[in-house]
């Protein structure tokens, strides 16, 4: 059924959040006393060094950044499942409970990508940016917009990675994952906007022709009524006759009988 795979999708979402946490908290975990906490998988970091704790040393920064970008790319592979899970949620409170941490996780990955500060401290989103995500939460539209923005940031960082620090294979994989996220967001936003009414989009529908004729008829009726009462007739200097149609004819005749006081132009001599 529609919800038969919810457990697997929820697990994917949990992995996305947990991987983001261990990426962000590298230095805190590796310097833990009395013994370091090692959460980064050796299947990844083993491709770039002999010991995970060596990445915090400045001389190993290039390898550390390549490993970091690889870890982030691996985490981005769970985003598609996260969207599938969120689309199926119906309760707004549960939706917000799940969506806000995910958007913050995506924002954190965007900040961490190719960022040396991951190996010098803890990288976190600004409080103002976090507050903006929380206050601006508006269902799937907010998720699509946030993910699209953060994916665009990662895309830009991929283009700016220096040649000496660049792992072409990892960068290509990152761009592929980012492209998938952007496509999901663009299609999702298009579906969302298509479902909105014109008033929700801020577009006023055109006035139908019968309504236009009705307004014109009402205006004409009011004009005739006002003329008959004398408000317009008196301002034009037309004497009351009791019949508005007669009054109009009187005004036309009075205008036609007025002498032409303009002086005709004289011919040049």
LOPA-817330 format. One record per atom (N, C-alpha, C, O): residue in three letters; x, y, z. Coordinates in steps of 0.001 Angstrom, whole numbers, padded with zeros to 6 digits, always signed. Example, Ala and Ser with C-alpha at 12.3 -4.5 7.8 and 13.67 -1.06 7.14 Angstrom:
LOPA-817330
ALA+013190-005690+007800/ALA+012300-004500+007800/ALA+013200-003300+007800/ALA+014236-003319+008465/SER+012850-002250+007080/SER+013670-001060+007140/SER+012900+000030+007870/SER+013409+001138+008039/
end
This chain:
LOPA-817330
UNK+000815-001192+000000/UNK+000000+000000+000000/UNK+000856+001252+000000/UNK+002084+001192-000068/UNK+000173+002395+000078/UNK+000867+003675+000004/UNK+001864+003856+001133/UNK+002900+004492+000944/UNK+001563+003297+002328/UNK+002398+003535+003494/UNK+003202+002296+003908/UNK+003732+002249+005018/UNK+003296+001304+003034/UNK+003967+000057+003388/UNK+005466+000240+003588/UNK+006091-000532+004316/UNK+006050+001252+002951/UNK+007496+001445+003040/UNK+007880+002569+003997/UNK+009018+003038+003968/UNK+006950+003007+004842/UNK+007223+004138+005728/UNK+008361+003845+006703/UNK+009151+004738+007012/UNK+008455+002617+007189/UNK+009510+002286+008152/UNK+010885+002424+007510/UNK+011806+002969+008119/UNK+011026+001935+006289/UNK+012311+002043+005599/UNK+012641+003501+005286/UNK+013789+003923+005430/UNK+011641+004268+004860/UNK+011869+005682+004568/UNK+012240+006450+005835/UNK+013103+007327+005805/UNK+011581+006116+006952/UNK+011906+006762+008224/UNK+013337+006437+008637/UNK+014039+007289+009183/UNK+013768+005211+008378/UNK+015139+004821+008689/UNK+016132+005620+007854/UNK+017179+006038+008349/UNK+015797+005829+006580/UNK+016651+006632+005704/UNK+016751+008076+006213/UNK+017823+008680+006187/UNK+015630+008610+006670/UNK+015628+009969+007206/UNK+016488+010048+008464/UNK+017222+011017+008658/UNK+016399+009028+009319/UNK+017225+008994+010521/UNK+018704+008933+010196/UNK+019512+009581+010861/UNK+019067+008162+009181/UNK+020468+008082+008765/UNK+020966+009428+008254/UNK+022105+009818+008514/UNK+020109+010133+007527/UNK+020484+011451+007014/UNK+020811+012405+008164/UNK+021817+013114+008125/UNK+019958+012416+009184/UNK+020180+013305+010326/UNK+021418+012890+011120/UNK+022211+013738+011529/UNK+021583+011580+011336/UNK+022707+011111+012144/UNK+024036+011333+011436/UNK+025019+011717+012069/UNK+024074+011096+010135/UNK+025314+011327+009384/UNK+025691+012807+009404/UNK+026869+013156+009485/UNK+024681+013667+009330/UNK+024963+015103+009411/UNK+025596+015453+010752/UNK+026537+016244+010809/UNK+025083+014869+011825/UNK+025614+015157+013159/UNK+027067+014709+013305/UNK+027887+015445+013854/UNK+027391+013519+012821/UNK+028764+013034+013013/UNK+029743+013772+012094/UNK+030928+013882+012410/UNK+029252+014274+010963/UNK+030109+015099+010098/UNK+030423+016418+010799/UNK+031578+016837+010873/UNK+029387+017059+011306/UNK+029552+018363+011962/UNK+030409+018267+013217/UNK+031198+019169+013498/UNK+030263+017178+013979/UNK+030902+017066+015296/UNK+032240+016335+015246/UNK+032676+015772+016251/UNK+032894+016338+014086/UNK+034155+015594+013955/UNK+035139+015942+015071/UNK+035603+015052+015784/UNK+035462+017222+015227/UNK+036514+017612+016169/UNK+036111+017312+017608/UNK+036930+016846+018400/UNK+034858+017576+017944/UNK+034383+017300+019302/UNK+034505+015817+019631/UNK+034904+015453+020737/UNK+034162+014961+018672/UNK+034208+013517+018909/UNK+035638+012984+018944/UNK+035967+012130+019767/UNK+036484+013489+018050/UNK+037831+012930+017928/UNK+038734+013367+019081/UNK+039750+012727+019350/UNK+038368+014455+019762/UNK+039163+014935+020904/UNK+038511+014582+022235/UNK+038915+015095+023279/UNK+037524+013723+022208/UNK+036829+013306+023435/UNK+037798+012603+024389/UNK+038625+011798+023960/UNK+037691+012908+025666/UNK+038500+012264+026705/UNK+037617+011324+027524/UNK+036455+011642+027776/UNK+038137+010191+027938/UNK+039542+009755+027850/UNK+039910+009106+026522/UNK+041085+008844+026266/UNK+038898+008839+025661/UNK+039206+008202+024380/UNK+038349+008835+023292/UNK+037201+009202+023544/UNK+038895+008967+022086/UNK+038119+009574+020999/UNK+036930+008707+020599/UNK+036958+007482+020715/UNK+035892+009378+020128/UNK+034725+008674+019593/UNK+034837+008691+018071/UNK+034864+009756+017455/UNK+034899+007531+017485/UNK+035105+007421+016040/UNK+033802+006964+015395/UNK+033400+005808+015534/UNK+033145+007885+014688/UNK+031884+007565+014021/UNK+032009+007574+012495/UNK+031194+006960+011806/UNK+033010+008256+011969/UNK+033173+008264+010517/UNK+033578+006858+010065/UNK+034483+006266+010651/UNK+032928+006319+009039/UNK+033238+004943+008607/UNK+034606+004848+007928/UNK+034974+005681+007099/UNK+035337+003813+008306/UNK+036672+003631+007728/UNK+036600+003368+006231/UNK+037560+003633+005507/UNK+035460+002844+005755/UNK+035302+002606+004314/UNK+035495+003893+003526/UNK+035891+003863+002360/UNK+035213+005028+004169/UNK+035395+006321+003494/UNK+036709+006968+003907/UNK+037544+007257+003050/UNK+036914+007206+005223/UNK+038107+007956+005617/UNK+039394+007189+005340/UNK+040455+007792+005185/UNK+039304+005843+005277/UNK+040495+005044+004990/UNK+041059+005294+003600/UNK+042209+004949+003329/UNK+040260+005894+002711/UNK+040742+006219+001365/UNK+041630+007464+001357/UNK+042288+007757+000359/UNK+041644+008205+002492/UNK+042325+009500+002498/UNK+043402+009629+003580/UNK+044110+010634+003621/UNK+043534+008641+004442/UNK+044556+008737+005482/UNK+044684+007452+006273/UNK+043892+006524+006113/UNK+045705+007412+007138/UNK+045966+006231+007954/UNK+045166+006249+009255/UNK+044741+005204+009748/UNK+044966+007450+009805/UNK+044219+007571+011056/UNK+043235+008738+010939/UNK+043568+009791+010397/UNK+042038+008536+011449/UNK+041010+009573+011349/UNK+041415+010830+012109/UNK+041127+011941+011664/UNK+042080+010667+013253/UNK+042463+011830+014056/UNK+043514+012700+013376/UNK+043720+013847+013773/UNK+044182+012163+012353/UNK+045206+012949+011658/UNK+044604+014083+010826/UNK+045307+015024+010459/UNK+043319+013997+010530/UNK+042702+015014+009672/UNK+042643+016390+010337/UNK+042475+017402+009656/UNK+042778+016429+011651/UNK+042720+017727+012329/UNK+044037+018481+012244/UNK+044107+019656+012607/UNK+045077+017817+011768/UNK+046376+018464+011614/UNK+046402+019269+010317/UNK+045908+018815+009285/UNK+046978+020463+010378/UNK+046952+021383+009246/UNK+047608+020794+007998/UNK+047150+021042+006882/UNK+048670+020020+008177/UNK+049374+019472+007010/UNK+048543+018436+006254/UNK+048875+018077+005125/UNK+047469+017959+006872/UNK+046613+016962+006221/UNK+045295+017565+005727/UNK+044339+016839+005454/UNK+045253+018888+005616/UNK+043987+019564+005315/UNK+043411+019158+003962/UNK+042202+018953+003849/UNK+044252+019036+002932/UNK+043735+018687+001607/UNK+043018+017335+001633/UNK+041908+017199+001118/UNK+043667+016343+002238/UNK+043058+015017+002333/UNK+041812+015058+003208/UNK+040823+014380+002929/UNK+041868+015865+004275/UNK+040721+015977+005179/UNK+039505+016545+004453/UNK+038389+016057+004633/UNK+039717+017573+003634/UNK+038604+018183+002905/UNK+038019+017221+001874/UNK+036803+017179+001685/UNK+038869+016455+001213/UNK+038366+015472+000255/UNK+037508+014425+000964/UNK+036458+014022+000464/UNK+037973+013994+002135/UNK+037208+013017+002913/UNK+035892+013624+003383/UNK+034848+012973+003327/UNK+035942+014867+003844/UNK+034735+015564+004295/UNK+033703+015640+003177/UNK+032529+015338+003393/UNK+034132+016041+001990/UNK+033206+016155+000863/UNK+032616+014794+000488/UNK+031456+014695+000089/UNK+033429+013757+000622/UNK+032952+012396+000356/UNK+031866+012016+001364/UNK+030843+011442+000991/UNK+032089+012333+002632/UNK+031109+012034+003675/UNK+029791+012767+003425/UNK+028714+012191+003580/UNK+029882+014026+003042/UNK+028675+014820+002792/UNK+027913+014271+001590/UNK+026683+014204+001607/UNK+028637+013884+000558/UNK+027992+013310-000627/UNK+027249+012033-000267/UNK+026148+011783-000757/UNK+027862+011230+000593/UNK+027215+010000+001048/UNK+025918+010309+001786/UNK+024917+009618+001595/UNK+025928+011340+002627/UNK+024721+011721+003375/UNK+023628+012235+002443/UNK+022448+011966+002664/UNK+024012+012968+001408/UNK+023024+013515+000471/UNK+022260+012415-000261/UNK+021170+012652-000781/UNK+022828+011224-000301/UNK+022152+010111-000962/UNK+020854+009698-000288/UNK+020071+008949-000872/UNK+020607+010173+000936/UNK+019376+009831+001658/UNK+018258+010853+001445/UNK+017128+010622+001873/UNK+018553+011968+000797/UNK+017582+013063+000706/UNK+016329+012662-000059/UNK+015221+013021+000340/UNK+016487+011932-001139/UNK+015323+011540-001938/UNK+014323+010756-001098/UNK+013116+010979-001196/UNK+014824+009832-000266/UNK+013938+009059+000611/UNK+013276+009954+001651/UNK+012127+009728+002031/UNK+014002+010972+002109/UNK+013420+011915+003076/UNK+012202+012619+002485/UNK+011181+012772+003155/UNK+012315+013041+001239/UNK+011183+013707+000594/UNK+010003+012745+000432/UNK+008854+013129+000647/UNK+010285+011510+000059/UNK+009206+010529-000097/UNK+008468+010330+001222/UNK+007245+010194+001244/UNK+009214+010315+002311/UNK+008598+010146+003628/UNK+007740+011355+003985/UNK+006605+011204+004435/UNK+008283+012554+003784/UNK+007585+013767+004201/UNK+006292+013981+003424/UNK+005308+014462+003985/UNK+006284+013629+002148/UNK+005091+013816+001325/UNK+003912+013011+001870/UNK+002757+013396+001689/UNK+004204+011902+002532/UNK+003141+011017+003013/UNK+002602+011407+004388/UNK+001607+010842+004842/UNK+003238+012355+005047/UNK+002761+012778+006363/UNK+001532+013673+006216/UNK+001487+014538+005341/UNK+000539+013461+007076/UNK-000710+014220+006991/UNK-000920+015142+008192/UNK-001596+016164+008078/UNK-000350+014789+009330/UNK-000525+015590+010540/UNK+000470+016750+010535/UNK+001677+016512+010509/UNK-000006+018010+010560/UNK+000907+019161+010492/UNK+001937+019191+011612/UNK+003087+019564+011379/UNK+001545+018806+012823/UNK+002481+018836+013949/UNK+003614+017831+013739/UNK+004780+018140+013989/UNK+003265+016630+013280/UNK+004289+015613+013012/UNK+005162+016053+011846/UNK+006376+015849+011854/UNK+004533+016658+010845/UNK+005297+017140+009690/UNK+006363+018141+010133/UNK+007530+018010+009763/UNK+005969+019135+010921/UNK+006923+020149+011376/UNK+008013+019534+012248/UNK+009177+019925+012167/UNK+007628+018570+013078/UNK+008585+017903+013955/UNK+009688+017222+013142/UNK+010845+017187+013562/UNK+009325+016684+011983/UNK+010301+015995+011128/UNK+011002+016949+010165/UNK+012190+016790+009885/UNK+010272+017935+009660/UNK+010799+018785+008589/UNK+011878+019744+009071/UNK+012896+019916+008401/UNK+011669+020369+010222/UNK+012612+021392+010685/UNK+014017+020821+010903/UNK+014982+021428+010438/UNK+014179+019674+011593/UNK+015533+019107+011721/UNK+016161+018753+010375/UNK+017372+018882+010197/UNK+015335+018307+009429/UNK+015878+017963+008115/UNK+016406+019194+007381/UNK+017486+019154+006791/UNK+015651+020277+007418/UNK+016105+021497+006750/UNK+017377+022028+007405/UNK+018275+022520+006721/UNK+017450+021928+008734/UNK+018659+022358+009431/UNK+019838+021453+009077/UNK+020973+021918+008969/UNK+019565+020158+008897/UNK+020629+019230+008512/UNK+021158+019564+007121/UNK+022368+019566+006894/UNK+020250+019845+006196/UNK+020681+020199+004841/UNK+021474+021498+004857/UNK+022469+021633+004144/UNK+021035+022448+005668/UNK+021775+023700+005793/UNK+023155+023487+006395/UNK+024119+024137+005991/UNK+023252+022578+007360/UNK+024538+022275+007988/UNK+025492+021629+006996/UNK+026675+021969+006961/UNK+024989+020703+006190/UNK+025842+020069+005176/UNK+026345+021099+004171/UNK+027486+021035+003714/UNK+025476+022047+003838/UNK+025881+023111+002922/UNK+027019+023938+003517/UNK+027962+024299+002813/UNK+026928+024237+004815/UNK+027986+025006+005479/UNK+029283+024208+005597/UNK+030376+024765+005493/UNK+029153+022907+005816/UNK+030332+022071+006052/UNK+031087+021725+004773/UNK+032285+021447+004824/UNK+030416+021736+003640/UNK+031055+021254+002414/UNK+032330+022044+002123/UNK+032308+023268+001994/UNK+033441+021311+002022/UNK+034762+021885+001714/UNK+035163+022999+002688/UNK+035864+023940+002315/UNK+034712+022880+003932/UNK+034950+023922+004932/UNK+036014+023466+005934/UNK+035764+022533+006697/UNK+037189+024093+005954/UNK+038254+023696+006890/UNK+037860+023841+008352/UNK+038458+023199+009215/UNK+036864+024673+008645/UNK+036475+024900+010037/UNK+035910+023647+010701/UNK+035869+023563+011929/UNK+035474+022673+009899/UNK+034986+021417+010477/UNK+036088+020750+011296/UNK+035801+020066+012278/UNK+037349+020945+010898/UNK+038479+020303+011571/UNK+039131+021219+012609/UNK+040164+020889+013191/UNK+038503+022376+012825/UNK+039027+023326+013805/UNK+038018+023646+014905/UNK+038389+024190+015945/UNK+036760+023317+014688/UNK+035717+023611+015660/UNK+034410+022973+015220/UNK+034412+021972+014504/UNK+033298+023550+015647/UNK+031973+023043+015285/UNK+031291+024058+014378/UNK+031185+025234+014723/UNK+030835+023605+013229/UNK+030155+024472+012267/UNK+028647+024373+012511/UNK+028075+023283+012482/UNK+028018+025515+012748/UNK+026580+025537+013000/UNK+025929+026655+012204/UNK+026567+027651+011866/UNK+024651+026473+011912/UNK+023884+027524+011258/UNK+023683+028685+012225/UNK+023621+028488+013439/UNK+023583+029898+011678/UNK+023324+031070+012514/UNK+021932+030973+013135/UNK+021016+030395+012550/UNK+021792+031544+014317/UNK+020500+031484+015009/UNK+019401+032159+014198/UNK+018268+031681+014154/UNK+019744+033272+013559/UNK+018746+033976+012762/UNK+018253+033133+011604/UNK+017062+033133+011294/UNK+019165+032413+010960/UNK+018779+031556+009842/UNK+017920+030394+010329/UNK+016947+030014+009678/UNK+018287+029836+011479/UNK+017482+028756+012056/UNK+016085+029246+012410/UNK+015094+028571+012127/UNK+016007+030424+013030/UNK+014706+030989+013397/UNK+013857+031245+012164/UNK+012642+031046+012188/UNK+014495+031685+011088/UNK+013768+031953+009849/UNK+013147+030680+009288/UNK+012026+030707+008780/UNK+013870+029564+009377/UNK+013332+028293+008900/UNK+012128+027860+009732/UNK+011135+027365+009197/UNK+012228+028055+011046/UNK+011150+027627+011937/UNK+009907+028488+011736/UNK+008801+027970+011581/UNK+010095+029802+011740/UNK+008957+030722+011622/UNK+008313+030627+010244/UNK+007095+030745+010115/UNK+009127+030414+009220/UNK+008603+030388+007854/UNK+008076+029043+007403/UNK+007737+028876+006232/UNK+008000+028066+008320/UNK+007550+026729+007941/UNK+006139+026764+007361/UNK+005197+027233+008000/UNK+006019+026256+006131/UNK+004722+026245+005454/UNK+004586+024977+004615/UNK+004386+025034+003402/UNK+004701+023835+005287/UNK+004514+022568+004594/UNK+005635+022254+003615/UNK+006767+022711+003775/UNK+005302+021468+002600/UNK+006297+021005+001639/UNK+006919+022159+000865/UNK+008068+022063+000433/UNK+006182+023243+000685/UNK+006745+024390-000031/UNK+008014+024883+000661/UNK+009007+025186+000000/UNK+007982+024961+001987/UNK+009152+025423+002739/UNK+010322+024466+002576/UNK+011466+024893+002424/UNK+010030+023164+002608/UNK+011101+022180+002442/UNK+011731+022282+001063/UNK+012955+022276+000928/UNK+010891+022376+000042/UNK+011417+022475-001322/UNK+012292+023722-001475/UNK+013380+023654-002046/UNK+011821+024841-000971/UNK+012586+026087-001102/UNK+013908+026017-000348/UNK+014945+026433-000865/UNK+013873+025491+000874/UNK+015089+025419+001688/UNK+016109+024472+001064/UNK+017287+024812+000947/UNK+015663+023295+000669/UNK+016585+022322+000079/UNK+017159+022835-001243/UNK+018338+022632-001530/UNK+016332+023493-002037/UNK+016814+024029-003314/UNK+017898+025075-003080/UNK+018898+025111-003797/UNK+017695+025924-002075/UNK+018680+026965-001770/UNK+019996+026353-001297/UNK+021067+026748-001756/UNK+019917+025390-000382/UNK+021134+024780+000152/UNK+021844+023929-000910/UNK+023073+023882-000956/UNK+021061+023263-001755/UNK+021665+022486-002839/UNK+022408+023398-003803/UNK+023476+023046-004304/UNK+021841+024567-004059/UNK+022502+025541-004928/UNK+023820+026008-004317/UNK+024798+026219-005035/UNK+023849+026172-002991/UNK+025082+026576-002309/UNK+026166+025510-002459/UNK+027328+025829-002713/UNK+025780+024245-002302/UNK+026757+023158-002450/UNK+027253+023094-003889/UNK+028439+022878-004136/UNK+026337+023283-004834/UNK+026719+023289-006245/UNK+027780+024349-006509/UNK+028771+024088-007191/UNK+027572+025542-005968/UNK+028533+026631-006162/UNK+029881+026289-005534/UNK+030927+026615-006093/UNK+029859+025631-004371/UNK+031113+025249-003723/UNK+031856+024198-004544/UNK+033086+024204-004599/UNK+031115+023306-005174/UNK+031756+022294-006029/UNK+032518+022958-007171/UNK+033618+022534-007528/UNK+031925+023995-007734/UNK+032574+024695-008839/UNK+033814+025445-008362/UNK+034730+025693-009146/UNK+033847+025809-007070/UNK+034946+026620-006567/UNK+036040+025847-005867/UNK+037016+026441-005409/UNK+035902+024522-005770/UNK+036935+023725-005099/UNK+038234+023812-005888/UNK+038255+023548-007090/UNK+039326+024185-005205/UNK+040616+024342-005865/UNK+041132+023039-006449/UNK+040813+021958-005955/UNK+041925+023145-007495/UNK+042427+021955-008190/UNK+043236+021058-007262/UNK+043161+019833-007353/UNK+044021+021679-006356/UNK+044865+020887-005460/UNK+044042+020109-004446/UNK+044491+019085-003933/UNK+042831+020594-004152/UNK+042002+019968-003130/UNK+040853+019174-003736/UNK+040000+018661-003012/UNK+040828+019073-005028/UNK+039645+018545-005692/UNK+039800+017069-006034/UNK+040774+016657-006664/UNK+038827+016293-005607/UNK+038730+014899-006001/UNK+037638+014834-007064/UNK+036450+014918-006754/UNK+038050+014685-008315/UNK+037101+014780-009427/UNK+035960+013778-009296/UNK+034812+014093-009611/UNK+036274+012584-008836/UNK+035247+011549-008717/UNK+034209+011925-007662/UNK+033006+011778-007882/UNK+034684+012409-006516/UNK+033766+012804-005448/UNK+032958+014028-005863/UNK+031754+014094-005620/UNK+033624+014996-006491/UNK+032926+016211-006920/UNK+031825+015879-007920/UNK+030731+016438-007852/UNK+032112+014975-008845/UNK+031100+014570-009827/UNK+029921+013893-009131/UNK+028764+014112-009492/UNK+030230+013064-008123/UNK+029159+012396-007377/UNK+028327+013412-006593/UNK+027106+013287-006501/UNK+028999+014419-006030/UNK+028273+015466-005298/UNK+027339+016219-006227/UNK+026172+016437-005901/UNK+027849+016616-007383/UNK+027027+017350-008344/UNK+025828+016518-008800/UNK+024750+017059-009044/UNK+026015+015219-008912/UNK+024911+014342-009304/UNK+023825+014334-008234/UNK+022640+014450-008547/UNK+024231+014195-006964/UNK+023256+014193-005873/UNK+022554+015547-005762/UNK+021341+015610-005563/UNK+023323+016621-005893/UNK+022747+017967-005820/UNK+021758+018188-006964/UNK+020698+018782-006770/UNK+022112+017707-008154/UNK+021204+017842-009294/UNK+019890+017118-009062/UNK+018830+017625-009428/UNK+019949+015930-008453/UNK+018729+015180-008141/UNK+017859+015948-007151/UNK+016637+015998-007291/UNK+018504+016545-006149/UNK+017752+017313-005146/UNK+017082+018522-005792/UNK+015915+018804-005522/UNK+017810+019227-006634/UNK+017244+020404-007295/UNK+016074+020018-008196/UNK+015082+020743-008274/UNK+016186+018893-008867/UNK+015092+018435-009735/UNK+013856+018090-008911/UNK+012737+018440-009286/UNK+014061+017399-007779/UNK+012938+017069-006894/UNK+012249+018344-006414/UNK+011021+018428-006402/UNK+013046+019330-006022/UNK+012484+020583-005506/UNK+011733+021348-006588/UNK+010644+021865-006340/UNK+012300+021422-007775/UNK+011647+022155-008863/UNK+010317+021509-009244/UNK+009320+022205-009439/UNK+010301+020187-009349/UNK+009056+019492-009683/UNK+008036+019621-008557/UNK+006845+019804-008804/UNK+008513+019524-007325/UNK+007608+019644-006187/UNK+006979+021022-006096/UNK+005782+021143-005833/UNK+007776+022066-006313/UNK+007241+023428-006277/UNK+006257+023662-007414/UNK+005259+024361-007240/UNK+006535+023079-008581/UNK+005617+023230-009714/UNK+004271+022583-009401/UNK+003223+023149-009710/UNK+004296+021396-008786/UNK+003039+020730-008406/UNK+002299+021536-007355/UNK+001076+021671-007407/UNK+003047+022069-006405/UNK+002418+022842-005331/UNK+001735+024086-005882/UNK+000588+024368-005535/UNK+002426+024830-006732/UNK+001857+026062-007279/UNK+000674+025770-008197/UNK-000262+026564-008288/UNK+000724+024628-008876/UNK-000381+024262-009757/UNK-001645+023979-008961/UNK-002753+024158-009468/UNK-001487+023540-007721/UNK-002645+023203-006889/UNK-003277+024423-006238/UNK-004372+024324-005683/UNK-002608+025573-006294/UNK-003125+026771-005641/UNK-004182+027455-006503/UNK-004159+027357-007730/UNK-005099+028141-005847/UNK-006087+028947-006551/UNK-005444+030269-006961/UNK-004417+030648-006397/UNK-006028+030986-007939/UNK-005453+032276-008349/UNK-005294+033256-007194/UNK-004304+033985-007137/UNK-006262+033285-006267/UNK-006165+034216-005145/UNK-005006+033851-004227/UNK-004358+034737-003670/UNK-004732+032538-004060/UNK-003602+032109-003241/UNK-002277+032475-003886/UNK-001282+032707-003198/UNK-002270+032524-005203/UNK-001067+032921-005926/UNK-000913+034432-005997/UNK+000108+034935-006465/UNK-001938+035164-005527/UNK-001882+036620-005587/UNK-002319+037176-006926/UNK-002054+038338-007235/UNK-002999+036341-007738/UNK-003468+036774-009056/UNK-004983+036889-009013/UNK-005670+035926-008673/UNK-005500+038044-009349/UNK-006937+038239-009362/UNK-007524+037723-010672/UNK-007036+038086-011742/UNK-008558+036884-010614/UNK-009161+036377-011851/UNK-009840+037497-012623/UNK-010319+038454-012015/UNK-009894+037402-013964/UNK-010548+038447-014764/UNK-012040+038521-014472/UNK-012677+037512-014168/UNK-012589+039731-014569/UNK-014022+039925-014324/UNK-014808+039367-015513/UNK-014529+039704-016663/UNK-015779+038525-015228/UNK-016560+037912-016293/UNK-017435+038953-016981/UNK-017817+039956-016378/UNK-017751+038701-018270/UNK-018497+039661-019078/UNK-019880+039975-018510/UNK-020260+041146-018496/UNK-020657+038988-018039/UNK-021967+039335-017452/UNK-021840+040285-016266/UNK-022689+041154-016064/UNK-020770+040115-015480/UNK-020563+041004-014336/UNK-020266+042418-014821/UNK-020750+043396-014251/UNK-019463+042516-015879/UNK-019143+043840-016425/UNK-020407+044559-016898/UNK-020602+045739-016610/UNK-021276+043827-017637/UNK-022524+044429-018111/UNK-023414+044825-016938/UNK-024085+045857-016977/UNK-023412+043992-015891/UNK-024225+044305-014724/UNK-023776+045587-014051/UNK-024599+046414-013659/UNK-022444+045750-013915/UNK-021907+046970-013308/UNK-022244+048183-014160/UNK-022617+049235-013639/UNK-022109+048029-015500/UNK-022423+049131-016405/UNK-023897+049520-016312/UNK-024237+050703-016327/UNK-024770+048514-016216/UNK-026208+048771-016108/UNK-026528+049511-014809/UNK-027317+050456-014798/UNK-025900+049065-013710/UNK-026135+049722-012428/UNK-025650+051165-012446/UNK-026305+052056-011904/UNK-024489+051394-013077/UNK-023962+052752-013161/UNK-024899+053646-013969/UNK-025176+054784-013590/UNK-025388+053104-015104/UNK-026319+053875-015930/UNK-027606+054185-015189/UNK-028148+055285-015294/UNK-028096+053190-014430/UNK-029313+053409-013661/UNK-029127+054467-012592/UNK-030011+055292-012363/UNK-027960+054440-011929/UNK-027710+055452-010907/UNK-027597+056842-011520/UNK-028083+057818-010948/UNK-026952+056935-012693/UNK-026805+058233-013361/UNK-028179+058821-013681/UNK-028432+060004-013452/UNK-029068+057967-014220/UNK-030418+058442-014552/UNK-031170+058866-013299/UNK-031885+059868-013298/UNK-030999+058092-012233/UNK-031680+058406-010982/UNK-031174+059731-010408/UNK-031956+060559-009942/UNK-029838+059917-010450/UNK-029259+061152-009925/UNK-029709+062357-010746/UNK-029973+063425-010194/UNK-029794+062186-012058/UNK-030246+063281-012930/UNK-031684+063667-012595/UNK-032028+064847-012517/UNK-032508+062654-012402/UNK-033911+062912-012107/UNK-034064+063627-010775/UNK-034969+064446-010611/UNK-033191+063328-009824/UNK-033265+064002-008538/UNK-032791+065441-008616/UNK-033134+066265-007768/UNK-032003+065737-009635/UNK-031589+067113-009827/UNK-030144+067396-009487/UNK-029672+068509-009723/UNK-029411+066416-008933/UNK-028032+066687-008527/UNK-027148+067020-009711/UNK-026333+067939-009644/UNK-027306+066276-010797/UNK-026508+066557-011986/UNK-027154+067676-012798/UNK-026464+068530-013355/UNK-028482+067661-012859/UNK-029203+068656-013656/UNK-028893+070067-013174/UNK-028643+070959-013985/UNK-028907+070273-011868/UNK-028669+071606-011333/UNK-027238+072065-011578/UNK-026999+073245-011835/UNK-026290+071144-011502/UNK-024900+071527-011732/UNK-024662+071948-013168/UNK-023731+072703-013449/UNK-025511+071459-014095/UNK-025381+071825-015502/UNK-026275+073011-015879/UNK-026232+073474-017019/UNK-027072+073501-014949/UNK-027924+074650-015217/UNK-029168+074325-016017/UNK-029673+075185-016739/UNK-029686+073084-015906/UNK-030887+072682-016640/UNK-032077+072749-015690/UNK-032026+072199-014590/UNK-033145+073418-016108/UNK-034334+073554-015257/UNK-035024+072217-015097/UNK-035011+071385-016004/UNK-035634+072014-013923/UNK-036333+070761-013661/UNK-037586+070657-014506/UNK-038310+071639-014670/UNK-037848+069477-015043/UNK-039044+069281-015859/UNK-039887+068129-015360/UNK-041041+067974-015759/UNK-039313+067325-014491/UNK-040038+066163-014004/UNK-039768+064920-014814/UNK-040114+063821-014383/UNK-039155+065062-015985/UNK-038839+063904-016832/UNK-037366+064011-017223/UNK-036969+064960-017899/UNK-036576+063062-016809/UNK-035127+063154-017056/UNK-034786+063114-018537/UNK-033798+063712-018964/UNK-035605+062403-019335/UNK-035335+062369-020779/UNK-035549+063738-021410/UNK-034806+064142-022305/UNK-036588+064461-020928/UNK-036825+065822-021425/UNK-035683+066731-021011/UNK-035255+067588-021784/UNK-035186+066546-019792/UNK-034084+067371-019308/UNK-032854+067226-020191/UNK-032178+068211-020487/UNK-032566+066005-020609/UNK-031407+065784-021476/UNK-031575+066536-022784/UNK-030640+067180-023259/UNK-032778+066454-023374/UNK-033024+067139-024643/UNK-032890+068648-024465/UNK-032373+069337-025344/UNK-033363+069166-023313/UNK-033236+070598-023058/UNK-031771+071016-022995/UNK-031389+072060-023524/UNK-030981+070212-022362/UNK-029567+070550-022251/UNK-028896+070542-023613/UNK-028094+071422-023924/UNK-029229+069541-024428/UNK-028646+069465-025771/UNK-029014+070704-026582/UNK-028166+071282-027261/UNK-030325+071123-026507/UNK-030762+072297-027266/UNK-030077+073558-026758/UNK-029713+074426-027551/UNK-029894+073671-025423/UNK-029267+074879-024877/UNK-027815+074987-025311/UNK-027321+076080-025587/UNK-027136+073851-025369/UNK-025748+073868-025816/UNK-025641+074213-027293/UNK-024715+074905-027716/UNK-026618+073713-028088/UNK-026576+073957-029530/UNK-026912+075397-029868/UNK-026438+075924-030875/UNK-027743+076059-029017/UNK-028173+077426-029314/UNK-027213+078485-028811/UNK-027396+079664-029114/UNK-026183+078100-028043/UNK-025235+079087-027529/UNK-024423+079667-028675/UNK-023924+078926-029523/UNK-024284+081050-028707/UNK-023507+081665-029793/UNK-022037+081306-029685/UNK-021514+081070-028596/UNK-021396+081270-030813/UNK-019964+080983-030860/UNK-019208+082281-030649/UNK-019125+083115-031551/UNK-018652+082450-029440/UNK-017983+083700-029094/UNK-016517+083738-029486/UNK-015830+084731-029247/UNK-016038+082655-030089/UNK-014623+082651-030445/UNK-014375+083552-031637/UNK-015159+083535-032585/UNK-013324+084329-031621/UNK-012965+085221-032723/UNK-012276+084419-033804/UNK-011268+083762-033543/UNK-012815+084464-035037/UNK-012192+083666-036104/UNK-010807+084203-036418/UNK-010577+085409-036325/UNK-009910+083354-036777/UNK-008544+083802-037092/UNK-008541+084670-038340/UNK-009285+084413-039287/UNK-007699+085698-038336/UNK-007581+086593-039498/UNK-006493+086092-040417/UNK-005501+085501-039991/UNK-006711+086347-041688/UNK-005730+085899-042679/UNK-004482+086749-042580/UNK-004578+087957-042367/UNK-003340+086161-042727/UNK-002087+086939-042663/UNK-002009+087926-043810/UNK-002412+087615-044931/UNK-001490+089123-043536/UNK-001351+090155-044573/UNK+000018+090065-045209/UNK+000334+090847-046106/
end
